[in-house]
Amino acid sequence: LGCSGGRQTRLLAMVVQALPLGLMYPVRRIATWLVFVSVWLLVQNQRGAVRLNRLESLVVALAIERVAAEAVLPLVAIAVKWLVIGRYREGTYGLWSNYYLRWWIVDQCTLLCGRGLFRHSQAGLRLYCRLMGAR
């Protein structure tokens, strides 16, 4: 097995592997902050029988954002897995190969998004593994 890729392949691989630092992590942070700020503004500006002060609305917005992130981020990881790599194929792949880079992107996205609400029970973990393609 050697490295069959040339200079351009290695450069492309390095650029792709820089995506989590330059794109994936910042996008996740920006998205969670946007959800948090949107929910916080909605809670603060609510009209009704129950009116919350700033601290209470902050705590409620943080709780809603965390629950939303725990529910949505694992689904994003599952979607990325199926869109980028599909079903995993058994085999040996070179470090600079297209398949390895796609596997690596999916792995980074899975690490970034986590298992969320699926991690709280055995049934949830089984469902998560099934959605990720386990048989």
Secondary structure, 3 states (H helix, E strand, C coil): CCCCCCHHHHHHHHHHHCHHHHHHHHHHHHHHHHHHHHHHHHHHCCCCCCCCCHHHHHHHHHHHHHHHHHHHHHHHHHHHHHHHCCCCCCCCCCCCCHHHHHHHHHHHHHHHHCCHHHHHCHHHHHHHHHHCCCC
